[in-house]
Amino acid sequence: MTVRTFAIALMVLGPVLMIVGWQTTSPGGFVGIVLIVLGAILLWTRRTSRHGR
């Protein structure tokens, strides 16, 4: 699994956890937001590190 695939998987799982988490009143909704942000950061840092080479 590449970093890109992992980041995309996090960004797909994030909205699912947001929907399910807020419907069940668990902290899963907030975890979903964090996963989306983490996936975006991974994609962004992957792009910036490739420009340096």
N, C-alpha and C positions, 0 to 999 in steps of 0.2 A: 504494500500500500504506500503510495507516494504521499507527500505532504499535501499536495493539491487535492487528492482524493479524500484524505482525512478531513481537510478544511471544508470541503463541499459537504461531506457527510455530517459534520457538526452543524453547518448552516441549514441543512435539511431537517435534522433532528430538533433544532432549536424551536422552530414554529410549532412543531408537533407537541413538544413539551409545554410551550406557552398555552396552547389551546386546552390540552388535557389538564395542565396544572391549575389554570384559573377556574376550570369547571369543577375541579375536585377540591378547591381551596387549599391546595398544598403549595409548598415553595417551588414546585416544578415550573411554574410560570416564570419565576425569576431565573431559574437555572436555564430555561430556554433562551432568555435574553443574553445571558452570559455566553452560551454556546454560539450564538450568532455572532457576537462581538469577537469571541476567540477565533472563530473560523475566518472572519474578515481580517483580523490581525495576522493570522497565519498566511493568508493569501497575499496580504500587503507586504509582509516582511520577505516572503518568498520572491516577490517581484523586485523589491529593492535590493536584495542580496544578489540577484542575477545581474543587475545593472553595474555592479561594482567589478564584475569579472571581465 
